[in-house]
């Protein structure tokens, strides 16, 4: 097969676009990985800040949308194949798997966030001598200073 001038030009253009795409992906990845390190100098980029939370939420949305747009249609096609038994074709198992995966991710995120929030609150509170971990001294918690920065401060301000 003889390669024409148009095919050679398209190949050169494709090569340039691949280089630009690879460079932009590497640069963006390096920038994303350096955000926590930049947080030491720029207070808005600290992991406790609202901007960092929004960036994380946006990144999670991009990853979830990529999975839904590229993988889910193929899963629906494969799980509705004529070679499968009728029970597999009649129920949208791909949607069920996606829903269970999303719910599982949210549950793990909520449990981990709650655990680390409680751990942080327990480390900041001073427990009186002689109190067991099961007994809570209400007066000492009422006198504890409220957080001034971070997510908990924003929640306290809203209430």
C-alpha atoms as a printed R data frame, in Angstrom:
    type eleno elety resid chain resno       x       y      z
1   ATOM     1    CA   UNK     A     1   0.000   0.000  0.000
2   ATOM     2    CA   UNK     A     2   1.369   3.390 -1.004
3   ATOM     3    CA   UNK     A     3   1.129   6.160  1.547
4   ATOM     4    CA   UNK     A     4   0.016   9.439 -0.028
5   ATOM     5    CA   UNK     A     5   1.005  12.970  0.903
6   ATOM     6    CA   UNK     A     6  -2.290  13.504  2.763
7   ATOM     7    CA   UNK     A     7  -1.690  10.409  4.916
8   ATOM     8    CA   UNK     A     8   1.846  11.563  5.693
9   ATOM     9    CA   UNK     A     9   0.577  15.019  6.688
10  ATOM    10    CA   UNK     A    10  -2.110  13.462  8.905
11  ATOM    11    CA   UNK     A    11   0.521  11.245 10.506
12  ATOM    12    CA   UNK     A    12   2.738  14.246 11.267
13  ATOM    13    CA   UNK     A    13  -0.227  16.158 12.709
14  ATOM    14    CA   UNK     A    14  -1.228  13.143 14.784
15  ATOM    15    CA   UNK     A    15   2.337  12.882 16.104
16  ATOM    16    CA   UNK     A    16   2.311  16.556 17.131
17  ATOM    17    CA   UNK     A    17  -1.070  16.190 18.841
18  ATOM    18    CA   UNK     A    18   0.116  13.093 20.709
19  ATOM    19    CA   UNK     A    19   3.168  14.993 21.941
20  ATOM    20    CA   UNK     A    20   1.015  17.944 23.074
21  ATOM    21    CA   UNK     A    21  -1.441  15.607 24.817
22  ATOM    22    CA   UNK     A    22   1.312  13.664 26.587
23  ATOM    23    CA   UNK     A    23   3.057  16.848 27.700
24  ATOM    24    CA   UNK     A    24  -0.151  18.413 29.005
25  ATOM    25    CA   UNK     A    25  -1.089  15.235 30.887
26  ATOM    26    CA   UNK     A    26   2.347  15.032 32.520
27  ATOM    27    CA   UNK     A    27   2.337  18.756 33.399
28  ATOM    28    CA   UNK     A    28  -1.180  18.639 34.837
29  ATOM    29    CA   UNK     A    29  -0.377  15.486 36.814
30  ATOM    30    CA   UNK     A    30   2.764  17.064 38.249
31  ATOM    31    CA   UNK     A    31   0.803  20.184 39.173
32  ATOM    32    CA   UNK     A    32  -1.867  18.092 40.893
33  ATOM    33    CA   UNK     A    33   0.725  16.090 42.820
34  ATOM    34    CA   UNK     A    34   2.478  19.268 43.957
35  ATOM    35    CA   UNK     A    35  -0.659  20.887 45.437
36  ATOM    36    CA   UNK     A    36  -0.038  19.541 48.961
37  ATOM    37    CA   UNK     A    37   3.572  20.761 48.826
38  ATOM    38    CA   UNK     A    38   2.433  24.164 47.565
39  ATOM    39    CA   UNK     A    39  -0.036  24.242 50.476
40  ATOM    40    CA   UNK     A    40   2.837  24.958 52.836
41  ATOM    41    CA   UNK     A    41   3.364  28.335 51.162
42  ATOM    42    CA   UNK     A    42  -0.137  29.127 49.869
43  ATOM    43    CA   UNK     A    43  -2.766  28.866 52.624
44  ATOM    44    CA   UNK     A    44  -5.635  28.432 50.139
45  ATOM    45    CA   UNK     A    45  -4.083  25.177 48.874
46  ATOM    46    CA   UNK     A    46  -3.797  23.471 52.258
47  ATOM    47    CA   UNK     A    47  -5.659  20.157 52.509
48  ATOM    48    CA   UNK     A    48  -7.967  21.609 55.178
49  ATOM    49    CA   UNK     A    49  -9.015  24.503 52.940
50  ATOM    50    CA   UNK     A    50 -12.175  24.843 50.909
51  ATOM    51    CA   UNK     A    51 -10.328  25.304 47.608
52  ATOM    52    CA   UNK     A    52  -8.473  22.017 48.064
53  ATOM    53    CA   UNK     A    53 -11.786  20.291 48.860
54  ATOM    54    CA   UNK     A    54 -13.344  21.712 45.685
55  ATOM    55    CA   UNK     A    55 -10.361  20.587 43.603
56  ATOM    56    CA   UNK     A    56 -10.642  17.071 45.058
57  ATOM    57    CA   UNK     A    57 -14.386  16.979 44.389
58  ATOM    58    CA   UNK     A    58 -13.858  18.139 40.792
59  ATOM    59    CA   UNK     A    59 -11.157  15.514 40.228
60  ATOM    60    CA   UNK     A    60 -13.405  12.781 41.627
61  ATOM    61    CA   UNK     A    61 -16.211  13.937 39.335
62  ATOM    62    CA   UNK     A    62 -13.935  13.827 36.307
63  ATOM    63    CA   UNK     A    63 -12.820  10.288 37.140
64  ATOM    64    CA   UNK     A    64 -16.398   9.141 37.748
65  ATOM    65    CA   UNK     A    65 -17.648  10.766 34.535
66  ATOM    66    CA   UNK     A    66 -14.834   9.167 32.556
67  ATOM    67    CA   UNK     A    67 -15.776   5.764 33.876
68  ATOM    68    CA   UNK     A    68 -19.454   6.281 33.204
69  ATOM    69    CA   UNK     A    69 -18.944   7.616 29.679
70  ATOM    70    CA   UNK     A    70 -16.349   5.096 28.487
71  ATOM    71    CA   UNK     A    71 -16.931   1.895 30.414
72  ATOM    72    CA   UNK     A    72 -20.638   1.776 31.230
73  ATOM    73    CA   UNK     A    73 -21.956   1.688 27.618
74  ATOM    74    CA   UNK     A    74 -19.675  -1.259 26.816
75  ATOM    75    CA   UNK     A    75 -20.823  -3.019 29.975
76  ATOM    76    CA   UNK     A    76 -24.471  -2.566 28.978
77  ATOM    77    CA   UNK     A    77 -23.708  -3.957 25.499
78  ATOM    78    CA   UNK     A    78 -21.840  -6.996 26.817
79  ATOM    79    CA   UNK     A    79 -24.419  -7.792 29.506
80  ATOM    80    CA   UNK     A    80 -27.299  -7.613 27.010
81  ATOM    81    CA   UNK     A    81 -25.617 -10.022 24.588
82  ATOM    82    CA   UNK     A    82 -27.719 -12.792 23.023
83  ATOM    83    CA   UNK     A    83 -25.195 -15.365 24.213
84  ATOM    84    CA   UNK     A    84 -26.213 -14.785 27.853
85  ATOM    85    CA   UNK     A    85 -29.187 -16.400 29.547
86  ATOM    86    CA   UNK     A    86 -32.455 -14.450 29.477
87  ATOM    87    CA   UNK     A    87 -32.191 -13.499 33.165
88  ATOM    88    CA   UNK     A    88 -28.921 -11.692 32.589
89  ATOM    89    CA   UNK     A    89 -30.290  -9.810 29.572
90  ATOM    90    CA   UNK     A    90 -33.527  -8.648 31.219
91  ATOM    91    CA   UNK     A    91 -31.976  -6.902 34.215
92  ATOM    92    CA   UNK     A    92 -29.537  -3.955 33.883
93  ATOM    93    CA   UNK     A    93 -26.659  -5.489 35.856
94  ATOM    94    CA   UNK     A    94 -24.207  -2.892 34.546
95  ATOM    95    CA   UNK     A    95 -26.280  -0.100 36.090
96  ATOM    96    CA   UNK     A    96 -26.603  -2.064 39.318
97  ATOM    97    CA   UNK     A    97 -22.832  -2.532 39.479
98  ATOM    98    CA   UNK     A    98 -22.234   1.163 38.823
99  ATOM    99    CA   UNK     A    99 -24.775   2.170 41.476
100 ATOM   100    CA   UNK     A   100 -23.351  -0.232 44.078
101 ATOM   101    CA   UNK     A   101 -19.820   0.964 43.314
102 ATOM   102    CA   UNK     A   102 -20.818   4.614 43.708
103 ATOM   103    CA   UNK     A   103 -22.696   3.901 46.940
104 ATOM   104    CA   UNK     A   104 -19.781   1.852 48.285
105 ATOM   105    CA   UNK     A   105 -17.391   4.688 47.522
106 ATOM   106    CA   UNK     A   106 -19.627   7.207 49.316
107 ATOM   107    CA   UNK     A   107 -19.988   4.917 52.335
108 ATOM   108    CA   UNK     A   108 -16.223   4.405 52.594
109 ATOM   109    CA   UNK     A   109 -15.670   8.167 52.237
110 ATOM   110    CA   UNK     A   110 -18.228   8.980 54.954
111 ATOM   111    CA   UNK     A   111 -16.870   6.365 57.357
112 ATOM   112    CA   UNK     A   112 -13.257   7.469 56.813
113 ATOM   113    CA   UNK     A   113 -14.131  11.163 57.141
114 ATOM   114    CA   UNK     A   114 -16.103  10.523 60.323
115 ATOM   115    CA   UNK     A   115 -13.312   8.407 61.778
116 ATOM   116    CA   UNK     A   116 -10.595  10.968 61.119
117 ATOM   117    CA   UNK     A   117 -12.818  13.837 62.295
118 ATOM   118    CA   UNK     A   118 -13.517  12.036 65.575
119 ATOM   119    CA   UNK     A   119  -9.844  11.162 65.916
120 ATOM   120    CA   UNK     A   120  -8.876  14.800 65.374
121 ATOM   121    CA   UNK     A   121 -11.463  16.003 67.898
122 ATOM   122    CA   UNK     A   122 -10.293  13.440 70.454
123 ATOM   123    CA   UNK     A   123  -6.670  14.520 70.006
124 ATOM   124    CA   UNK     A   124  -7.586  18.183 70.507
125 ATOM   125    CA   UNK     A   125  -9.767  17.679 73.584
126 ATOM   126    CA   UNK     A   126  -8.190  17.322 77.008
127 ATOM   127    CA   UNK     A   127  -9.542  14.379 79.000
128 ATOM   128    CA   UNK     A   128  -9.685  14.920 82.780
129 ATOM   129    CA   UNK     A   129  -7.723  12.515 84.951
130 ATOM   130    CA   UNK     A   130  -9.725   9.526 86.129
131 ATOM   131    CA   UNK     A   131 -12.246   9.555 83.262
132 ATOM   132    CA   UNK     A   132 -12.605   6.499 81.116
133 ATOM   133    CA   UNK     A   133 -12.945   6.762 77.358
134 ATOM   134    CA   UNK     A   134 -16.625   5.798 77.588
135 ATOM   135    CA   UNK     A   135 -17.500   8.659 79.949
136 ATOM   136    CA   UNK     A   136 -17.659  12.107 78.404
137 ATOM   137    CA   UNK     A   137 -17.089  15.185 80.516
138 ATOM   138    CA   UNK     A   138 -19.537  17.694 79.035
139 ATOM   139    CA   UNK     A   139 -18.122  20.693 80.874
140 ATOM   140    CA   UNK     A   140 -14.588  20.231 79.542
141 ATOM   141    CA   UNK     A   141 -15.908  19.918 75.987
142 ATOM   142    CA   UNK     A   142 -18.015  23.057 76.364
143 ATOM   143    CA   UNK     A   143 -14.941  25.040 77.449
144 ATOM   144    CA   UNK     A   144 -12.745  23.717 74.617
145 ATOM   145    CA   UNK     A   145 -11.988  26.333 71.966
146 ATOM   146    CA   UNK     A   146 -13.828  25.951 68.674
147 ATOM   147    CA   UNK     A   147 -11.786  25.369 65.528
148 ATOM   148    CA   UNK     A   148 -10.961  28.591 63.690
149 ATOM   149    CA   UNK     A   149  -9.878  27.106 60.353
150 ATOM   150    CA   UNK     A   150 -10.916  24.249 58.126
151 ATOM   151    CA   UNK     A   151 -14.074  22.365 57.358
152 ATOM   152    CA   UNK     A   152 -15.314  22.129 60.968
153 ATOM   153    CA   UNK     A   153 -15.062  25.897 61.413
154 ATOM   154    CA   UNK     A   154 -17.186  26.390 58.285
155 ATOM   155    CA   UNK     A   155 -19.784  23.923 59.587
156 ATOM   156    CA   UNK     A   156 -19.891  25.635 62.988
157 ATOM   157    CA   UNK     A   157 -20.319  29.041 61.337
158 ATOM   158    CA   UNK     A   158 -23.229  27.743 59.246
159 ATOM   159    CA   UNK     A   159 -25.106  26.432 62.290
